[in-house]
């Protein structure tokens, strides 16, 4: 029943919500191999921010977001990595839910 979306280091598994009220839920999985606790927490904040800004709550689907790539060691690479995560989520919205508002 669930579908998958892959984009670089982000995987999104999604399916229609079982709730009658159409409220969406999100699960975020960032394994320890991605980095230490502050780095993992930062990625989770970035993911939650993307969903909050893109009006995800009323989409009527449940998501599991999984980050698979390790956090890069250099600062300029970190900015690129985090931008790739944001772009992957926005691309998911555009392909699966229509234009991002």
C-alpha positions as CSV (number, residue, x, y, z in Angstrom):
1,X,0.0,0.0,0.0
2,X,2.8,2.4,0.7
3,X,4.9,4.2,-2.0
4,X,8.5,5.3,-2.0
5,X,10.3,8.4,-3.1
6,X,14.1,8.5,-3.4
7,X,16.2,11.6,-3.9
8,X,19.9,11.3,-3.1
9,X,20.3,10.8,0.6
10,X,16.6,11.1,1.5
11,X,14.0,8.4,1.3
12,X,10.3,9.1,1.8
13,X,7.8,6.3,2.3
14,X,4.2,7.5,2.2
15,X,0.6,6.3,2.0
16,X,-2.9,7.6,2.4
17,X,-3.8,8.6,6.0
18,X,-6.1,6.3,7.9
19,X,-7.5,9.2,9.9
20,X,-11.0,10.4,8.9
21,X,-10.2,14.0,9.5
22,X,-7.5,14.2,6.8
23,X,-4.7,15.3,9.2
24,X,-1.2,14.0,8.0
25,X,1.4,12.5,10.3
26,X,5.2,12.5,9.8
27,X,7.8,10.1,11.1
28,X,11.5,11.0,10.9
29,X,14.3,8.5,11.1
30,X,17.9,9.6,11.2
31,X,20.3,6.8,12.2
32,X,23.4,7.2,14.3
33,X,25.7,6.7,11.3
34,X,24.6,10.1,10.0
35,X,26.4,11.9,12.8
36,X,26.3,12.8,16.4
37,X,23.2,13.9,18.3
38,X,23.3,17.6,17.5
39,X,23.7,16.9,13.8
40,X,20.9,14.4,13.7
41,X,18.6,16.8,15.6
42,X,19.5,19.6,13.2
43,X,18.4,17.4,10.3
44,X,15.1,16.6,12.0
45,X,14.5,20.3,12.6
46,X,15.2,21.0,8.9
47,X,12.8,18.3,7.8
48,X,10.0,19.4,10.2
49,X,10.5,23.0,9.0
50,X,10.0,22.0,5.4
51,X,6.8,20.2,6.1
52,X,5.5,23.0,8.2
53,X,6.2,25.6,5.6
54,X,4.8,23.6,2.7
55,X,1.3,23.2,4.3
56,X,1.7,19.4,4.7
57,X,-0.7,19.0,7.5
58,X,-3.8,19.0,5.3
59,X,-2.4,16.7,2.6
60,X,-4.1,13.5,4.0
61,X,-1.0,11.3,3.8
62,X,1.3,9.7,6.4
63,X,5.0,9.9,5.8
64,X,8.2,8.3,7.0
65,X,11.3,10.3,6.1
66,X,14.6,8.4,6.3
67,X,18.1,10.0,5.9
68,X,20.6,7.5,4.6
69,X,23.8,9.5,3.9
70,X,26.4,10.5,6.6
71,X,26.7,14.1,7.6
72,X,29.7,15.7,5.6
73,X,32.8,16.7,7.6
74,X,33.4,20.1,6.0
75,X,31.3,23.2,6.6
76,X,30.7,24.1,2.9
77,X,29.7,20.5,2.3
78,X,27.2,20.7,5.2
79,X,25.4,23.7,3.6
80,X,25.2,21.8,0.3
81,X,24.0,18.6,2.2
82,X,21.3,20.4,4.1
83,X,20.1,22.2,0.9
84,X,19.9,18.9,-0.8
85,X,17.6,17.6,2.0
86,X,15.4,20.6,1.7
87,X,15.3,20.4,-2.1
88,X,14.5,16.7,-1.9
89,X,11.5,17.3,0.3
90,X,10.2,20.2,-1.9
91,X,10.7,18.0,-5.0
92,X,8.6,15.3,-3.3
93,X,5.8,17.8,-2.7
94,X,5.9,19.0,-6.3
95,X,5.8,15.5,-7.8
96,X,3.3,13.9,-5.4
97,X,1.1,16.7,-4.1
98,X,1.1,19.4,-6.7
99,X,2.8,22.8,-6.7
100,X,4.4,24.0,-3.4
101,X,2.7,27.0,-2.0
